[in-house]
Amino acid sequence: MNATALPTTIPDYLEQLRRSLAGADPALVQDALYDAEEYLRSELTENPGKSEAEVIAAVASSYGAPDEVADIYRDTEVKVQSALRTPTTRPAVANRSWISRFFGVIAEPRTYAALFYMLLALATGIFYFTWVVTGISLSGGLAVLIIGIPFVILYFGSIRVLSLVEGRIVEVMLGERMPRRPLYSTRGRPWLERIKDLFTDPRTWATQLYFLLMLPLGIAYFTVAVTGLATSLGLIAAPVAALFGGFNGGLWMDDVNVVGVDGWWALPLCFIVGVVLLFATLHLARAIGHLHGQLAKHMLVKTSQYD
């Protein structure tokens, strides 16, 4: 057993666990704290005659001391991330030529996941924006009524649920580690204090801001993805259209004759430009996916120390 003395209360146990996980991914910290509190409180419920100190001492050999639990979570996270990483037999990225890296993006599953997220973001952005605007409006309108108080509490609770849902979408599609458990909270505290924390937690407001930003971001992502794909595929298909009589005096794009009737020589150039633009769009999708993952991590996950 580690030389560090075992904590005597569940909040102290969670605090030691948080300190032991210092420097770890904030999403991992949130999951570990939630799991530990869930387990300890379930043990306390099953042993009503024992104090918190006795329960912690009893489960230390099975669940582990805080520093031991922290080590287990770190090791497990490394194994899970290694297992989820797409296996590859290609040379390391640093040893590949720029041409191989540029065209190799088409073989990366994460590319299509990021591209799909850009298309999906329009629908999720509309939903999130509508939910927040409607929730805030109704909360303000009902504040003068008795029903307004439970409505506001339910609305803020729904924000945390939607934050967890969005986090799962971001992790699956963009590969950014997000919480898989609800936000840790000391369940032994009075209800009024926990409700107060719901309103005073900066992350609650940051999450709502994120949901509002998702509408303009979703429009931008959808426009970039559709425009890039449609333009590149249109240019790639130009020679095929010409061969089957689709040239019709030139190559027309938005009522503009890009290649005139005497410009057959430009069709191969259109094909090359289309291919380059297609791969550039795929790289842009990967870059946007990475940046958005960082944005979601910053706004949806409590990166500061837990109170």
Stockholm file with secondary structure:
# STOCKHOLM 1.0

chainA/1-307         MNATALPTTIPDYLEQLRRSLAGADPALVQDALYDAEEYLRSELTENPGKSEAEVIAAVASSYGAPDEVADIYRDTEVKVQSALRTPTTRPAVANRSWISRFFGVIAEPRTYAALFYMLLALATGIFYFTWVVTGISLSGGLAVLIIGIPFVILYFGSIRVLSLVEGRIVEVMLGERMPRRPLYSTRGRPWLERIKDLFTDPRTWATQLYFLLMLPLGIAYFTVAVTGLATSLGLIAAPVAALFGGFNGGLWMDDVNVVGVDGWWALPLCFIVGVVLLFATLHLARAIGHLHGQLAKHMLVKTSQYD
#=GR chainA/1-307 SS CCSSCCCSSHHHHHHHHHHHTTTSCHHHHHHHHHHHHHHHHHHHHHCTTSCHHHHHHHHTTTTCCHHHHHHHHHHHHHHHHHHHSCCCCSCCGGGSCHHHHHHGGGGCHHHHHHHHHHHHHHHHHHHHHHHHHHHHHHHHHHTTSTTHHHHHHHHHHHHHHHHHHHHHHHHHHHCCCCCSSCCCCCTTSCHHHHHHHHHHCHHHHHHHHHHHHHHHHHHHHHHHHHHHHHHHHHHHHHHHHHHTTCCTTEEEETTEEEEETTCTTHHHHHHHHHHHHHHHHHHHHHHHHHHHHHHHHHHHSCCSCCC
#=GC SS_cons         CCSSCCCSSHHHHHHHHHHHTTTSCHHHHHHHHHHHHHHHHHHHHHCTTSCHHHHHHHHTTTTCCHHHHHHHHHHHHHHHHHHHSCCCCSCCGGGSCHHHHHHGGGGCHHHHHHHHHHHHHHHHHHHHHHHHHHHHHHHHHHTTSTTHHHHHHHHHHHHHHHHHHHHHHHHHHHCCCCCSSCCCCCTTSCHHHHHHHHHHCHHHHHHHHHHHHHHHHHHHHHHHHHHHHHHHHHHHHHHHHHHTTCCTTEEEETTEEEEETTCTTHHHHHHHHHHHHHHHHHHHHHHHHHHHHHHHHHHHSCCSCCC
//
